[in-house]
Amino acid sequence: MNFDFAYMLHLFPILLRYLSTTMEMAFLGMFFALILAILIANIRIFRIPVLNLLSQLYISFFRGTPLLVQMFLFFYGLPQLFPSLVGIDAFTAAVIALTLHFTAYMAESIRAAILGIDRSQMEASLSIGMTNSQAMRRIIIPQATRIAFPSLVNYFIDMIKSTSLAFTLGVTEMMAEAKLEAASSFKYLEAFLAVAIIYWVVVLIMTRIQVWAEKQMNKAYQR
């Protein structure tokens, strides 16, 4: 069969209707992952007893198993042990899996960024009467944010692309709609190429935002 360019163009407005679902999953996942990652990074840095060991186990598990397996565990597996979770919808399960999966990676990036700040910064903060939490909030974390920012944006971009796995749980997002369109028309190349282009454009936009934001954050360090 010949490539049907007109059919591919016809798919773009159809697929774009589901872009909001894709971005909603990504933004929610990133928001909660960032909160958890900062918490776990601080637990790892201050080596809080018991919690430090649990956080290491958490990071090891979620970095060592595929995201798709984790999605299946949350949606199909956990309701077996906890009947109250039977009513969890596919969208929520996907967001939870995305959150916990990327938290494991982001926590290590944030921890590395914080540890990358010279120790003298903390010592100087404590010497003028700041507490550890004040020094972290006012001095260390703002500087670490600039260091961690590029990797965190990369994780967000990866999260946007990873939302395509949510169709395996029954979430109707761009990948799910592309699969349905392809199955009904047998024009798989056109359907999947169209959805690939949309993801590509979204990532290009995010990359441009990242470059602009980095320039703004680095202005104070330029001579």
Secondary structure, DSSP 4 states (H G I P E B T S, - for coil): ----HHHHHHHHHHHHTTHHHHHHHHHHHHHHHHHHHHHHHHHHHHT-TTHHHHHHHHHHHHHHS-HHHHHHIIIIIHHHH-GGGGG--HHHHHHHHHHHHHHHHHHHHHHHHHHTS-HHHHHHHHHTT--HHHHIIIIIHHHHHHHHHHHHHHHHHHHHHHGGGGGGGT--SHHHHHHHHHHHH--HHHHHHHHHHHHHHHHHHHHHHHHHHHHHHHGGG--
